[in-house]
Structure formats: structure tokens, C-alpha cells
């Protein structure tokens, strides 16, 4: 999956690395699936987690990385898709 994302979005991983945040493996997988256009419910199935866990992870990353005071999961998705 990583090679496919790199092929389609050559700067994606470089931009993620520049965020000064060390992504856990499941966070990185989720980010790649968001970038590939998968919906949260599909990501949950693919990663074997409840949808609520995926939603919480997206909200937490929005708060931690983007420093939103009232983070939403959609803010994270929008950010990932902008890279």
C-alpha cells in the first residue's frame, strides 16, 4: 500500500514526516487509507477496529498535530487529503 500511495502522491510521506509527530503504525495505515479515499467505516473494517476507534484516532490527531481546540475527525481527513 505504501508504494502505491508513494507512486500516486510522491510527497505524501515527506510531508507527514515534516509534522514533527511520530505516527504509530495503525495511525499511518489509517492515514494511507484516508488518502486512498476510503470512508471511516471501510477503514474500520480493513484495520479490524470499531468505527468509534477510528473516529477517536482522527479527532485526537487533529487535536495533537493540527492543534485544533475543538477538533473534528473531518478536519483530520481534510488535512490528510490536502497533502
Secondary structure, 3 states (H helix, E strand, C coil): CHHHHHHHCCCHHHHHHCCCCCCCHHHHHHHHHHHCCCCHHHHHHHHCCCHHHHHHHHHHHHHHHHCCCCCCHHHHHHHHHHC
